[in-house]
Each structure stands twice: as structure tokens, then as C-alpha cells.
Amino acid sequence: MATLITISADFRLSTGSSAAVATSGTTIVPFQLLYRKTSDSKLYLASSATAEEATVLGISISGAALDEPVSYVPATV
């Protein structure tokens, strides 16, 4: 089976959705799940390690290094 390579330029937001921007607390690449750390309000990679880290804020749509702006699509319920 062939491997598909996707980049954020391959996708677009649907009608009615919007992107947000925040500061990264770690290196982030597109399509990673993010959470906001309450102690510094920066975005980090979501995980199941703690309740805070398991609260998904959204999905990254851009890459960013530490302390750079990162674009993301907020998760909605």
C-alpha cells in the first residue's frame, strides 16, 4: 500500500469554521492535537498523561518552534 504524504496546504477549513493563533510551548507540526497549559497559557501536545493534557483545545494547522505562533482549529463540542 502506498504511503500518502499530506501537508497543511492540502486542506482548507470548511464554511463556518475558523482558525485561532496562540504561542507554542514546544515544537509543533501540523495535524497534532493540542492543549493549553494553565500555568503559562502556551500550547503543548495533548496526551493522556494528566487530565489537563487530555483536554484537547484543537488541532494544529501550522508548524511552530518553541515560543512561536501556531495556528490551530479549535475543537468544538
Stockholm file with secondary structure:
# STOCKHOLM 1.0

chainA/1-77         MATLITISADFRLSTGSSAAVATSGTTIVPFQLLYRKTSDSKLYLASSATAEEATVLGISISGAALDEPVSYVPATV
#=GR chainA/1-77 SS CCCCCCCGGGCCCCTTCCCEEEEBSSCBCTTCEEEECTTTCCEEECCSSSTTTTSCCEEECSCBCTTSEEEEEECCC
#=GC SS_cons        CCCCCCCGGGCCCCTTCCCEEEEBSSCBCTTCEEEECTTTCCEEECCSSSTTTTSCCEEECSCBCTTSEEEEEECCC
//
